[in-house]
């Protein structure tokens, strides 16, 4: 028998080996409730397509304010900088929904964004105390003929470099999911791929209390940007855009997460850029 055959193969199960049994011992239940109530105050529920949250004054203000900078009205002096070309890639909203993302490309993007270095166990994006309370949930909305990943929601294990499916939908469940994913446009899909960023509130506040929730939101933003940079580095005509016009609690529930303690706070659509991009 060869040395290779002598090796014990790791056991494959559907249960994670990372159980956090001490978290409940150190968290303050009243503090958790306070943070959860504050978060719920930022959510929206959208069940119809008739409501418009913007009156004429808001629309007028938006037309004058979008794509401008916040600057003081008065300043002491102004000093022009040396001009340079700036080639920032903006948001992409047109995707080719008929083209599958190569599995190797997807693996590399996820690893480059959310993976850990071998030496320091750090990730591309920062996290207060190295706690990483924000969970990127990778969603596949269409199963292609040659696809390795089938329709469903996956979480990334940065130690085993694997995707673990946490939710798969029946046809009826999928219909309900896409309707709360984009209720403003009757469930229209921008792409076949998205990341839902969920905050583990208990982990976020365990060490830093209320400040930990604020730090989790900051981390979420850096994750969003890190993923964008990973897409650009691939140089394969990939794009993304951030999106928050979803039905918060219903969407979280349809991803198999607890809307109270692990709510989705932001979505990032991504994929192959379409013709109009």
Residue pairs with C-beta under 8 A, 6 or more apart in sequence:
16 157
16 164
20 203
23 202
23 203
23 206
24 202
26 206
27 202
27 205
27 206
28 209
31 205
31 209
31 210
32 201
32 202
32 205
32 261
34 210
35 201
35 204
35 205
35 210
35 213
36 201
36 260
36 261
38 213
39 199
39 201
39 213
39 263
39 265
40 249
43 248
43 249
43 263
44 245
44 247
44 248
45 247
45 248
45 249
45 250
46 180
46 183
46 184
46 245
46 246
46 247
47 183
47 247
49 183
49 184
49 186
54 62
89 228
89 232
89 239
91 239
91 240
91 241
91 242
92 239
92 240
92 241
92 273
92 277
93 190
93 241
93 269
93 277
94 273
94 274
94 275
94 276
94 277
95 190
95 191
95 192
95 239
95 269
95 270
95 271
95 272
95 273
95 274
95 277
96 271
96 272
96 273
96 274
96 275
97 142
97 189
97 191
97 192
97 271
99 271
99 272
100 144
100 146
100 147
100 192
101 193
101 271
101 272
103 147
103 148
103 149
105 234
105 236
106 149
107 161
108 234
109 227
109 230
109 231
109 234
109 238
110 138
110 156
110 163
111 161
112 124
112 230
112 233
113 123
113 124
113 125
113 136
113 223
113 226
113 227
113 229
113 230
114 123
114 124
114 136
114 156
114 158
114 223
114 227
115 123
115 124
115 158
115 161
116 122
116 123
116 158
116 159
117 123
121 130
122 130
123 132
123 158
124 226
124 229
124 230
125 219
125 222
125 223
125 225
125 226
126 219
126 222
127 133
127 134
127 215
127 219
128 207
128 208
128 212
128 215
128 219
129 207
129 208
131 203
131 204
131 206
131 207
131 212
132 219
133 199
133 200
133 201
133 203
133 204
133 212
133 216
133 219
134 197
134 198
134 199
134 200
134 216
134 219
134 220
134 223
135 155
135 197
135 198
135 199
135 200
135 257
135 262
136 155
136 156
136 195
136 196
136 197
136 223
136 227
137 153
137 154
137 155
137 166
137 195
137 196
137 197
137 198
137 255
137 257
137 264
138 153
138 154
138 155
138 156
138 163
138 193
138 194
138 195
139 152
139 153
139 154
139 193
139 194
139 195
139 196
139 255
140 147
140 149
140 150
140 151
140 152
140 153
140 154
140 192
140 193
141 151
141 178
141 189
141 191
141 192
141 193
141 194
142 151
142 192
143 149
143 150
143 151
149 163
150 168
151 168
151 169
151 174
152 165
152 166
152 167
152 168
152 169
153 165
153 166
153 167
153 168
153 196
153 255
153 256
154 163
154 164
154 165
154 166
155 163
155 164
155 166
156 162
156 163
156 164
157 163
157 164
166 255
166 256
166 257
167 254
167 255
167 256
169 177
169 254
173 254
175 187
176 250
176 254
177 251
177 254
177 255
178 187
178 189
179 186
179 187
180 246
180 247
180 250
180 251
180 254
181 187
181 189
181 246
181 247
181 251
181 267
182 188
182 189
182 190
182 245
182 246
183 245
183 246
183 247
184 245
190 241
190 243
190 269
191 269
191 270
191 271
192 271
193 269
193 270
193 271
194 243
194 267
194 268
194 269
194 270
195 227
195 267
195 268
195 270
196 251
196 252
196 255
196 264
196 266
196 267
197 220
197 223
197 224
197 264
197 265
197 266
197 267
197 268
198 252
198 255
198 257
198 262
198 263
198 264
198 265
199 213
199 216
199 217
199 220
199 262
199 263
199 265
200 261
200 262
201 213
201 216
201 261
201 262
201 263
202 261
204 212
204 213
204 215
204 216
205 212
205 213
206 212
208 215
217 265
220 265
220 266
224 242
224 266
224 268
227 240
227 268
227 270
228 240
228 268
231 238
231 239
231 240
231 270
232 238
236 272
237 272
237 273
238 270
238 271
238 272
238 273
239 270
239 271
239 272
239 273
239 277
240 268
240 269
240 270
240 271
241 268
241 269
242 266
242 267
242 268
243 266
243 267
243 268
243 269
244 265
244 266
244 267
246 264
246 267
248 259
248 263
248 264
249 259
249 263
250 259
251 264
252 258
252 259
252 262
252 263
252 264
253 259
255 264
257 263
257 264
